[in-house]
């Protein structure tokens, strides 16, 4: 069943009196349980597509249904409510609050959902445990390695049990081994039923998805499926080195 359905999706911007077409009639469907990588050069439309699919922006024309709900015409407040219920975001720069520990950072989305305090704590601990950080719930971001910070960000994205995990260059600030660890986590979550959409410019990262959508000039250039690389197996083949910043954080 399609989780994401777009039909003739168009997004226009006005820049200096000129109309720029960021998306040009994009029609596609992403099924529940898919693991999709979205690629394309700068200016191809992939980031605009991510913003629309993530309910961060609305199309100029065309329609977008998320989990069967027509969201392309919703107000900003209604879009925010959909984002909080159905989408978890992971970004390149983690976007954690340094003054808060991991537990409090993960609790943030539940504050907006008005979850009671006891439930917030229980769900945040469960999410952090799920990503392998059950022993570090009271560590602040500055006390964690880059990979551990990204895991906190993933836990925060998962805490409201979203339908979709939307990741924008999630490994861009990580070293190669830590990047594979994060992709192994994404594959594990996907096997458990979470739909994963990763926007990336790295072919190595896209190889962990089972579907690749390429954008060019605001249009879908290609849409193909392939057998994904097994990130857990790749990890076993990599040298088990400890990085200085990780040891310091631990």
N, C-alpha and C positions, 0 to 999 in steps of 0.2 A: 504494500500500500504506500503511495507517495506521501512523504512527510512534507516535502517542498514541491510546489507546482508553480512555475511561472509561465505566463503566456504573453508573448509580444512585449516583454518588459523593456521600457525605454526610460532613460534618465538623462535629462538635458541640464546643463549649467550655463549661466550667463557670466562670461569673463571679459571684462573690458569692452562691453558692447557687442561681443561675439558669442554666438551660441556654440557650445561644445557638447558633442554627443558622447557621453560616457558609456551608456548602454544603448544598443541599437537592435531592438526587437528580439530579446533573448527569451526563448521558450525551452524549458527543460523540466525534468522531474527528478527528484532525488528520493529514493525509497527509504522507508524506515529501516534502520540497520545497516545502511550503506557506510562505507568509509571512503570519502571522496577527497582528492587533492585538486585544488584549483590553481592553475599556473598561467603565466602570461607576462610579457614585458611591462615595464612601467608605462602607464597610460593605456593599457589594454582593456581596462574595465573590471579587472578581477577585484580590486578593492571596493569599487562602487557596488559590484554584485554582492560582496560580503556585507556591506553596510545595509543594503536593501534586505537581503536574506536574514540578517541579524536584527531587523526591525529598528535599526539606527537611522534609517532614511526611508523616504517613500519615493516610489517611481513617479516620473512625470506622466507616463501612460502605461497601459498594460495592467495585468493583474498578478497578484502573488497570494497564494494560499499556503498557510502553514498549518499542518495537522488538520486540514479540511476547512480551516477558518480563513475567510477573505480578510487579509490584514493590510493590503495595499492602500485601503482608503481610510484606515483608522486614524484617530486623532493622536497627537503626541503622547498624551497621558495613557491612552488605550494601548499604544505600541509599547510604552514602558512596562505596562502590566503584563503584556504578552512576553516581552523579553525576560522578565523576572520569573515567569512561570515555566517557560518552555525552552529557554536558550541559556547555555552556560558559555562564557567567553574566556579565552586564554590568549594573552597578547605577548609580544616579543619582550616587552620591558616589565613583565610581571604585574605592575601596577598595585603593589602592596603598600600599605601604610607603615612606615618605619617605626612609628611610635606604638604600634600595636603588635602583640605576639601573634603567632600563627593561628591560634584558636580564635582570637578576636577578628583577625582578617577574614577568616572563613565564615564567621558569623554574620558579616556585613549584609550579604544579600537577604538574609532572613529578617533583618531589621526592617527592610523595605517591605517584606511580605508580612510583617507584624506577627512573626512567630514568637510564642512565649519564651521567656528566658531559659527555662529548664530544657525545653525542646531544642532551642538553638544550640545550647552547649552539647547536648547528646548527639545531635546530628553533625555538628562540627567535628567532634572527636571521632565519630564514625567515618566521616569523609577523610580526615587526616590519616586515620589508621588504614583506610583503603588505599591511600597512595604511599604508604610506607613511612609515615611520619608520626606514628602514634607516640613515639618517645620524645618528640620535639614540639609538643603543642604549645609550650610556653616560651619557645625561642622567638626572638624578634628577627625580622628579615636580615639585619646586619650580622646576626649570629649564624646565618645559614649560607650554604654555598648557592651558586646560581641554579644548579639543578634542584636543590631542595626548595628554593624560593619558587621555582616553576611548579613544583609539586604542590606547594601551598596554593598557588594560583589555580591549579587543576582541581584541588579539593574545594576551593571556593566556587568554582564553576559547576561542580557536581552536587553541591549541598542541597539544592532545591529539586533534585531529581529531574533535570531538564530532559526534554525529548532529544535535544541536539547539543553537541559540543562544537563550538565554532572557534577555531584557532587561527590566529593571524601571525604568521612567521614565528611559531612557538619555539623554534630552536635557534633563532637568529642570534641570540646572545649567549649561546651555550657552546662548550667544546664538543668535539665529535662523539666521544663516548657518552656524555651526558645527554646529547641529542638523541642517540639511539635508545637510551633508557626511557626518555620521555615518549618516544614513538612506541616502545614496547608497552608502556602504560596505556597509551591511546588504543593500541591493538587489543589489549586485555579488556578495556572498557567497551570497545566495539563488540568483542565476542560476547560480552554480557548484555548487549542489546542497545547500547548508546549509539546513535547516529553521529558520525564524526565528519566534519568538513574542515579541511586544513588549507589555508591559503599560503602558498610558498613559492619562492623562486628557485628552490633547490631540488634538482631531479632526484637526489639521494633520499630526500624526505618524502617526495611524492611516491617513491617506489614502495613505501609501506602501506599505501592505500590500495584498494582494489579497483578504483575507478579514477581516471584522470580526465579532467575537463580543462581544455586550453582556451584562453581568450585572446583575441586580437582585434584591435580597433572597435571595441565595444560589442563584439559578436563572439559566439562560440565557434572557434576554429575547428576543434575536434573534441570528441567525447568517446572514450574507449575504456574497456575493462581489461584487467590483467591480473595475473597471480601475484599477490603482494610478497615482498621480501619479509621473512619472519624476523622481527626485530630481536626477539629473545634469543633466537639462534645466532643472529649476528653478534649479539653481546658476548655469547660464549666464545666466539672466535676472536674477539678483540683482546688486546693485552689488558690485564687488570691492574692498571696504574692508579695511584691516588694522587690527586692534584693538590698542590700546596694550599690553595684557597679552601678546598674541601676539608683537609686535615685541620686547618686553622679553625674552620667553622665547627668541626666536631670536637 
